[in-house]
Amino acid sequence: MAKRIHAVVTGRVQNVGFRMWALHRAEAQGLTGWVKNSVDYRKVELEAQGDDAAIDDLIRDLYEGPPSARVTSVEVDSRSLDEGDDFAFHMR
C-alpha cells in the first residue's frame, strides 16, 4: 500500500545538510517527492510518497536528522496520492 505525507521539521535544520540528508534517506527508501527550506530559517518542508513502511521509516529518521542538526519537532499530515510523481526525490 502507498501513502503520501507532508512534513515540517523544526529546529536547527538549515545550513546543516538536512535537505541533502533527507533526500538521500528518501532515495534509499525508493520514495518520490521533494524537500525544501522554508522561508522560516528554522524549518525544512518535505513531501514524500511511497510504500507505507518506507514512509514510516522516513518519518522516524526525520526526528533524528543528520548529526549536525537539532530537531525540535516534526509535524506530519497525510496528503492525497499523486500518480504524477515519477522521479527520484529532489530538492526545491
PyMOL commands that set and color helices and strands:
alter all, ss='L'
color gray80, all
select helices_A, chain A and resi 18-28+52-64
alter helices_A, ss='H'
color red, helices_A
select strands_A, chain A and resi 2-12+32-37+43-51+70-79+90-91
alter strands_A, ss='S'
color yellow, strands_A
deselect
rebuild
show_as cartoon
